[in-house]
Amino acid sequence: MHALLDDGQQHELKQAIDHAKLFLAQAKYERLLDKSTLAQNREKLGLLLDALQIVIQALQKLTVQKRKKVNPTKFIKSLQLIQKLKMSLDANANSRLIYLTLCLDLEL
């Protein structure tokens, strides 16, 4: 955890969280055009799923604290999707299909 908070080090989870923030900022179809090798590298895809879960949970908490009127079902559905995709990745499902499902079905 210390490596995540320290700016000097580039921990792989910190890099994945930065990539997750960029991923969420993109439109649905821009995510598909991303030329990264995430769809082919299972380890990086797993890290992205973990990072997306962390970022979405933080967004949900921040939204509740600021009392913004945002539909909470988007956060819940997104977290459920990520959990389902993590289980599929653990069950050796096709990583390209997992990435495609993530890009198309993510609510945020």
C-alpha positions in Angstrom: 0.0 0.0 0.0 2.9 2.3 0.7 4.1 1.9 -2.9 0.7 3.1 -4.1 1.0 6.3 -2.0 4.6 7.1 -2.8 4.9 9.2 -6.0 8.4 8.2 -6.7 7.7 4.6 -7.4 5.7 3.2 -10.3 3.9 0.2 -8.8 2.0 -1.9 -11.4 -1.3 -1.4 -9.5 -0.7 2.3 -9.5 -0.2 2.2 -13.2 -3.3 0.1 -13.6 -5.3 2.6 -11.6 -4.1 5.4 -13.8 -5.1 3.4 -16.9 -8.5 2.6 -15.3 -9.1 6.4 -14.8 -8.3 7.0 -18.5 -10.4 4.0 -19.5 -13.5 5.4 -17.6 -13.0 8.8 -19.2 -13.3 7.3 -22.7 -16.5 6.7 -24.5 -17.8 3.2 -25.0 -16.5 2.8 -28.5 -13.2 4.6 -27.9 -12.4 1.9 -25.4 -12.8 -0.7 -28.2 -10.4 1.3 -30.4 -7.7 1.3 -27.6 -4.7 -0.4 -29.1 -3.4 -1.7 -25.8 -2.5 -5.3 -25.4 -4.9 -5.8 -22.5 -7.1 -8.1 -24.5 -4.2 -10.4 -25.0 -2.4 -10.2 -21.7 -4.4 -12.0 -18.9 -2.3 -10.6 -16.1 -2.7 -6.9 -17.2 -6.4 -7.5 -17.8 -6.8 -8.8 -14.3 -4.9 -5.8 -12.9 -7.2 -3.5 -14.9 -10.3 -5.2 -13.5 -8.9 -4.8 -9.9 -8.0 -1.1 -10.6 -11.5 -0.5 -12.1 -13.1 -2.0 -9.0 -11.0 0.3 -6.7 -11.7 3.4 -8.8 -15.5 2.8 -9.1 -15.7 2.1 -5.4 -13.9 5.4 -4.7 -16.3 7.2 -7.1 -19.3 5.7 -5.5 -18.1 6.8 -2.0 -17.2 10.3 -3.3 -20.6 10.7 -4.9 -22.4 9.7 -1.7 -20.3 12.1 0.4 -21.0 15.0 -1.9 -24.7 14.1 -2.0 -24.8 14.2 -5.8 -27.9 13.0 -7.5 -26.5 10.1 -9.5 -28.2 6.8 -10.0 -26.5 4.3 -7.7 -27.5 1.4 -9.9 -24.8 2.3 -12.4 -22.1 1.8 -9.8 -23.7 -1.4 -8.6 -24.1 -2.9 -12.0 -20.6 -1.9 -13.0 -19.1 -3.5 -9.9 -21.2 -6.7 -10.5 -20.0 -6.8 -14.1 -16.4 -6.5 -13.0 -16.8 -9.2 -10.4 -18.4 -11.5 -13.0 -15.5 -10.8 -15.4 -12.9 -11.5 -12.8 -14.6 -14.9 -12.1 -14.6 -15.6 -15.9 -10.9 -14.7 -16.1 -10.2 -17.0 -13.3 -12.1 -19.8 -15.1 -9.9 -19.3 -18.2 -12.5 -17.6 -20.4 -11.2 -15.9 -23.6 -9.5 -12.7 -22.5 -10.5 -10.9 -25.7 -14.2 -11.7 -25.0 -13.8 -10.5 -21.4 -12.3 -7.2 -22.7 -15.0 -6.8 -25.3 -17.7 -7.4 -22.6 -16.0 -4.9 -20.3 -15.9 -2.2 -23.0 -19.5 -2.7 -24.2 -21.4 -3.5 -20.9 -19.7 -1.1 -18.4 -22.3 1.4 -17.3 -19.9 4.2 -16.4 
